[in-house]
Amino acid sequence: MHHLLIVGAGHGGTEVLHAFQRSPLLTVIGVVDPNEHAIGVQLAKRGQIRVETTWTAFEGTAIDFIIDATGEHGVLEQLIQFFPEAAVLPGEFVRVLLERLAEKERMLEAIIHCTSEAISVADQAGETMLINPAYTRMTGYTEQDVIGKPASADIGMQESVHLRVLETGESVRDARMKIGQDRRDIIVNAAPVVVDGQVRGSVGVIRDISEMKALTKELKAAKQKIRTLEAKYTFDDIIAESEPMRFVVDQAKLAATMPVNVLIRGESGTGKELFAHAIHAASDRRYEQFVRVNCAAIAPSLLESELFGYEEGAFSGARRGGKRGYFEEAHGGSLFLDEIGELPLDVQAKLLRVLQENEVVRVGGTKAVPVDVRIIAATNANLEQKIITGEFREDLYYRINRLPIHIPALRERPDDLSPLATHLLRKLNQSYGRSVERISEDALEAIRKQTWKGNVRELENVIGRALIFTDKTEQVLRKGHLQLVVTVTPKRSERPKKEIKHLSDEMSYVEEQLIREALDVVNGNKTEAAKQLGISLRALYYKVERFNIQC
Ligand SMILES: Nc1ncnc2c1ncn2[C@@H]1O[C@H](COP(=O)(O)OP(=O)(O)OP(=O)(O)O)[C@@H](O)[C@H]1O
């Protein structure tokens, strides 16, 4: 620490005393002035600094610097002579230096004042020495409240960060806490101010995150909303215990990872839409839109404009500014075309063009809009038959049928009945405000005996209805709750031909007979039967199970 003597305690000397009084680098060891009423003398006395009327009183004292603030001619030379070991500086020169420093300080202060981040600075002793208006806005504390006061007193936890910095000499990063009268959420970053290897203070920058928190909440709500637009189900929601169903799920999982269009076939209520959602959710398009269109539910006259959009004035009643179609909405994501077999031929032609060109031209427009959409189509119609009758375009069929997935009817996978019934029970409990835990064995037996023409949807309806008949406190769903219609299905082999109405039924019937005959001829040797039938062994196993052939 250097020792400083100030000679002259008028305005100039007082200014110098002010500047160095609390300097960590210098100690003012004395002030000299013959006028004991000089303002610098008063200040020095208050600061318990030695005051003398003549500098000779300091003879023999260790002094490094002397500032001549007398403004009198010849004093400087006398001081140099009297204190040959000390550096004597003219007061005017020191004042110029101090002025330059003050200018810089004002500049820094202006910068600190106009920044929107709240800043607080503590000195070496842990007292607040500077705050900015943003700090006051955020905390409610003014300069009067905090300057010169211990940094821990009135600011609560936030200021303890300064003390930590001063104690450890290390920065504190992203400390989360509450501050001010209205306990706002803040994040504090504080760093030590180091001069000549010594910690001289701590600078804290405080960021208000209450607003950020509110925005995060809004973002969460928005994401929630978006989720309802996204695919709702995943493969985890699909119950598939039976062998044929497991095979289908594996196929669908594979399809999800491939950039091809998918065609899902299966009777009504078998879960085609569920699979469409799951495929989208497992694909790399999962964060983009899943747009569902039921081609059978939209009037044929509107289908084209709904799918491909329209330009303003395309037809009477067209919206101003035009409208994006489902294709544009699904850009980057998946478009689920349910009941694709119901598309009119002219729309099929346009759909084919879109799939070939990867761009749509809105109705009434001329500009092609590029679209990147994966089609997941579904149908329970016999598309092959529709091609023969001219109702479905063969070229479109080949475009969408690259990865066909056939979901077996519920009657073809009896092993799924019990797990499905239990799954649906759990799912429906919530909607019906019940807490039924399980299905009794006799009820499950009755479910297994039923032929489920309406497939899983019918099973879902039956369980839903049964739940209505349960008491709020009941935990088991019993046979008596089920309102099953007993149907007697004639064995396929006994069914008179006249009753066969659908080509698909007819084809299944013929297929079953052919497989039975083939197995008969080869004495149940499945490998041989598959070979003779020209199908894979896996496909034969699947069909044997599907038709419940005992061999
Ligand atoms: N394997 C399954 N696991 C769980 N739930 C299923 C399963 N299959 C179908 N469901 C449920 O059954 C109901 C009918 O399924 P979905 O609507 O997907 O059938 P769909 O084949 O698309 O019917 P449609 O052809 O009539 O449109 C839905 O509530 C679905 O969640």
The ligand as an SDF file (V2000), in Angstrom:
LIG
                    3D

 31 33  0  0  0  0  0  0  0  0999 V2000
  -55.7560  -53.4340  -31.7500 N   0  0  0  0  0  0  0  0  0  0  0  0
  -56.4010  -52.4690  -31.0980 C   0  0  0  0  0  0  0  0  0  0  0  0
  -56.0200  -52.1200  -29.8640 N   0  0  0  0  0  0  0  0  0  0  0  0
  -56.6670  -51.1760  -29.1780 C   0  0  0  0  0  0  0  0  0  0  0  0
  -57.7400  -50.5180  -29.6350 N   0  0  0  0  0  0  0  0  0  0  0  0
  -58.1780  -50.8130  -30.8600 C   0  0  0  0  0  0  0  0  0  0  0  0
  -57.5220  -51.7920  -31.6630 C   0  0  0  0  0  0  0  0  0  0  0  0
  -58.1540  -51.8660  -32.8370 N   0  0  0  0  0  0  0  0  0  0  0  0
  -59.1530  -50.9670  -32.7880 C   0  0  0  0  0  0  0  0  0  0  0  0
  -59.1750  -50.3210  -31.6170 N   0  0  0  0  0  0  0  0  0  0  0  0
  -60.1420  -49.2900  -31.1920 C   0  0  0  0  0  0  0  0  0  0  0  0
  -61.3580  -49.6040  -31.8540 O   0  0  0  0  0  0  0  0  0  0  0  0
  -61.9950  -48.4380  -32.3600 C   0  0  0  0  0  0  0  0  0  0  0  0
  -62.1440  -48.5270  -33.8890 C   0  0  0  0  0  0  0  0  0  0  0  0
  -60.8800  -48.4250  -34.5250 O   0  0  0  0  0  0  0  0  0  0  0  0
  -60.6400  -47.5580  -35.8460 P   0  0  0  0  0  0  0  0  0  0  0  0
  -61.5350  -46.3750  -35.8570 O   0  0  0  0  0  0  0  0  0  0  0  0
  -59.1930  -47.3350  -35.9760 O   0  0  0  0  0  0  0  0  0  0  0  0
  -61.1520  -48.5820  -36.9200 O   0  0  0  0  0  0  0  0  0  0  0  0
  -61.2530  -48.4210  -38.4970 P   0  0  0  0  0  0  0  0  0  0  0  0
  -60.7890  -49.6760  -39.0730 O   0  0  0  0  0  0  0  0  0  0  0  0
  -60.5400  -47.1790  -38.9170 O   0  0  0  0  0  0  0  0  0  0  0  0
  -62.7980  -48.2550  -38.6980 O   0  0  0  0  0  0  0  0  0  0  0  0
  -63.5770  -47.6930  -40.0030 P   0  0  0  0  0  0  0  0  0  0  0  0
  -63.1750  -48.5420  -41.1620 O   0  0  0  0  0  0  0  0  0  0  0  0
  -65.0040  -47.8750  -39.6270 O   0  0  0  0  0  0  0  0  0  0  0  0
  -63.1630  -46.2740  -40.1310 O   0  0  0  0  0  0  0  0  0  0  0  0
  -61.1390  -47.2850  -31.9390 C   0  0  0  0  0  0  0  0  0  0  0  0
  -61.6510  -46.7430  -30.7380 O   0  0  0  0  0  0  0  0  0  0  0  0
  -59.7770  -47.9140  -31.7030 C   0  0  0  0  0  0  0  0  0  0  0  0
  -59.0530  -47.1720  -30.7750 O   0  0  0  0  0  0  0  0  0  0  0  0
  1  2  1  0
  2  3  1  0
  2  7  2  0
  3  4  2  0
  4  5  1  0
  5  6  2  0
  6  7  1  0
  6 10  1  0
  7  8  1  0
  8  9  2  0
  9 10  1  0
 10 11  1  0
 11 12  1  0
 11 30  1  0
 12 13  1  0
 13 14  1  0
 13 28  1  0
 14 15  1  0
 15 16  1  0
 16 17  2  0
 16 18  1  0
 16 19  1  0
 19 20  1  0
 20 21  2  0
 20 22  1  0
 20 23  1  0
 23 24  1  0
 24 25  2  0
 24 26  1  0
 24 27  1  0
 28 29  1  0
 28 30  1  0
 30 31  1  0
M  END
$$$$
